[in-house]
Amino acid sequence: MSVAWVFPGQGAQTIGMGKALAEAYPAAKAVFDEVDAALGEKLSALIWEGEIERLTLTANAQPALMATSLAAVAALKAEGIEVGQAAFVAGHSLGEYSALCAAGALSLADTARLLRIRGEAMQSAVPVGVGAMAALLGLDFATAAEVAAEAAQGEVCQAANDNDPAQVVVSGHKAAVERAVEIAKGKGAKRAVMLPVSAPFHCALMQPAADRMAEALAAVTVSAPVVPVVANVRAEAVCDPATIRQLLVEQVTGSVRWRESVLWMVGQGVTDFCEVGAGKALSGMIKRIAKDTTQKAVGTPEDVAALKG
């Protein structure tokens, strides 16, 4: 049995996530405390008792989801289950930062600060209302990419997230994305829906945010991870710190190649996936990508106990 640990991205956030872990495990509580200290604010109070509208703001959601994932990592470690036992780690978009932190490539404080910068930079890269994202359901990636290219018409429209065999997200200028929704329906999409997001992530419109992340990443230490990290933009494992830094910059404007990443890990012998943090969205995607694998989600003390067996 070969296991990969995977870390969720934006959209998985809920009020109260990680609270039970923090109450059950001092090491998990320490993660939230360290993130609060790194950001100079009580993000944990927002996560556990705040308003979902505030938590969903990109600049809050990104460090909050990372903190919840790393709290789960700390709880697992307290029970003798360590990330070093995994064959690979990977994360969906911001989840890649959680994976890198879990594998020791980035410190927890640096990861929290980087994700706050990333969230703010992605939010401010494009004025509200200029960009949009849409999920195209029932189309494969190649067809979705054709739809995006046809819809662009001189504007930006790119296939941003290759989530699973029947879910691709496109991102770009609002009018172009709206065109993509209509074109996708004509090409046999089961559904094509605009997403309730505040910015067009993972497309060329995010270049100002990529530039900001290049500056921010240049100022932090990146170490070799204890477990190979499967990078979103390469869909294969990387270990070299300079490469990791560069790919995190490319990731801001590049596609999240999640389907390919999962298939690559399966090709390397991975049979089991452990989703560490909030929600079970990645487990559902993985089930659709690789039907013969098993998925477990770890976001509560009960989940930790179940994994411990």
Buried (B, 14 or more C-beta within 10 A) or exposed (E): EEBBBBBBBBBBBBBEBBBBBBEBBEBBBBBBBBBBEBBEEBBBEBBBEBEEEEBBBBBBBBBBBBBBBBBBBBBBBBEEBEBEEBBBBBBBBBBBBBBBBBBBBBBBBBBBBBBBBBBBBBBBBBEEEBBBBBBBBBBBBEBBBBBBBBBBEEBBBBBBBBBBBBBBBBBBBBBBBBBBBEBBBEBEBEEBEBBEBBBBBBBBBBBBBBBBBBEBBEEBEBEBBBBBBBBBBBBBBBBEBEBBBBBBBBBBBBBBBBBBBBBBBBEBEBBBBBBBBBBBBBBBBBBBBBEEBBBBBBBBBEBBEEBEE
